[in-house]
Amino acid sequence: MPVQNYPAENFDEEVKSLSKTKAQISKSNVKKKKSVNTMQDDLAGLITKKNKPKRKIVETFSSSSASDVEIQRKLTEVYTDKDGAIPDLTKLEKNERPLWKTILYSLIGVFSVFLIVALAGFFVFSKLETNNFTNEKISLKIDTPITIVSGQEGLYTITITNKEKVNLYNLDLELFYPDNFEYVDSLPKASGDKNNKWNFSVLNIGESKTIELKGKTIAALNSTQTFRGVLNFKPANLNANFKQETIVDVIVSSSVLSLDIEGPDKALANQDLEYILKYENLSEEVFSDIQIVVDYSESFVFSSSEPAASKETNDIWDIKELKAGEKGEIKIKGNYSTAEFGGNRDFVARMQLNYNNDYYPQNEETLITNVIKDQLSLQLITNGSAEDQSIGLGDLLVYTLHYKNTGEESLENIQIKATLNSEILDWSTLKDENNGTVDKNSIIWIGRNVPKLLKLGANEEGDISWQIRVSDASVVGDSKIGKFSVESYIEAKANQKGQLTGESSVITKSIINSVNSDLAIEAVARYYDEENVPLGLGPTEPRVGEESTYNIYLQLSNSLHDVENVQVRSKLPNNVSWSNRENHDIGDLSYNAATNEVIWNISNLKRSAKDVIASFNINIKPTNNDRGRVLILLSGISLSAKDSNTGTLITKDVKAITTSFDDPILGKIKGIVQ
């Protein structure tokens, strides 16, 4: 019969309850010596009756006490079914399972076994293999020189070491060189277009492979050159490729091209100095396209060099070829006369090599010169200015030289020389209150001329003045004159003591006074021209109430330089009117009624221009108030133009033109209103 199911928790509670009851019965009947059935006995009795027909359990335990009866009852409730019958616990009934479920469960079981076996095998196999290869014991190392000497061959060693527990196969090594690296040779030989690849079929356990590489780097001094190596390989028993990589940086510390500077460590600002640059090729190779470049300090004034600098400069020397072991030198002369204060000045020279159309510095040297400012200070003024300015022919040049001892020690035996380089000065017009000695184009003053120059104390100062006139326009046609300008500068020498004892030499900057183009204008009134052709109308002598017409004649001429933006402006008084009749050679002539001006514009006038003419007529009608007076026809004529050579604006004015003038035919016209 089917077994009646009881919840597990109910069964446990029943057993606990029976056990507790049993314990209480045992305790209460300790003194009783009756025979009491145990719970095991009761269970055994129930089981022996399992094959009997179902029946109600009605008998009681006569030999037990009331407590025993209660235990029996509870056991009966536990082990009987709902009908009160005790099931057959020695035999289990089996329910039939469908075939498809049996097959499904069987397949699931088989596949589960296979999966477990596969996972276990993979785990074991992987454990065995990966424990032998870690990719952490493969060494790729590039040994380079400590530093690189640019232009010199170097030895580089590449080592591959296998400390893994398996062999390595199909090893491919590729080196990535710096941009300016030249491959020379290697052992074993390299492959690839850049000679940077090596191949090895196998690298056994514990074995090393070594590559000896020779190469040359041409790079900038103090630059960093990077070598990178990449190794690809396949470990034994693994169907996968692995990689190792290494990078090494090396500094370019020197070059096979050497450079050195020789020069003074101390010098007066105006003292003439010489620096010598010595260069050499220390290698066994020939180098070409080399440059030596000098960086001067701002206050250095270049004078000359031997050999001359290249490309119309004073700071670059090109060396086409420098053979192995060849030497050379460059001498540079100059001074620090423009130094505004003393102190250290850097004289820097750099040697650079052209490689792949780029110049790479190979060597750089710096020589420091302590410049001591001269105690004697000079300042030259020309026509009130210390700067360049234009002048005209016939102008007077007024010079003033201010000198001062700016040091703490006295200066002795000072000699001052003013040089006026010019072909257009009229030396006969020289005026010098100190009576300096004239020597060609120079004036020299010493203590005999100026007592202060014998000994000039600390912070003591003085002035020397003189003047001279520029020749007039008559010199313009002189073919011997090549330059129409005046270049003026001062040189001085003095015995100086102190930080640097010796003869101090001081020179000022030059002041250049360029002569402007000789642009001239002539303006007159006429009634007739030279051909006796009447140009005017009405009375030649002005009369009250009658209108007279006069012709104004303008003539321009130019020499020395071209001029541009030429303009002539003529102002008409209020009682003078425009006649609307004009003639001109070039440019544009117009009348401005708003301003009552006649304007003549010429864009460009050549330096050889002669007799450039314009003319126009004006009308005037005197009144009673004008009787007995000379009337103004043009109140003012002004000329302006820009000198194309000096860049200076040239301006000239012509005095007013009146009714009193010289006529080519009539002669003198008094011009008094009648």
PyMOL commands that set and color helices and strands:
alter all, ss='L'
color gray80, all
select helices_A, chain A and resi 8-28+39-48+66-79+99-130+451-453+473-475+624-626
alter helices_A, ss='H'
color red, helices_A
select strands_A, chain A and resi 138-143+148-150+153-162+168-176+181-187+197-203+208-217+224-235+242-255+257-262+266-268+273-281+287-295+301-306+316-322+327-335+343-355+358-372+376-382+396-405+411-421+425-432+437-439+442-445+455-456+461-470+485-496+502-507+511-514+520-526+548-557+563-571+576-584+588-592+597-605+612-620+632-634+636-643+649-654+657-658+661-663+667-669
alter strands_A, ss='S'
color yellow, strands_A
deselect
rebuild
show_as cartoon
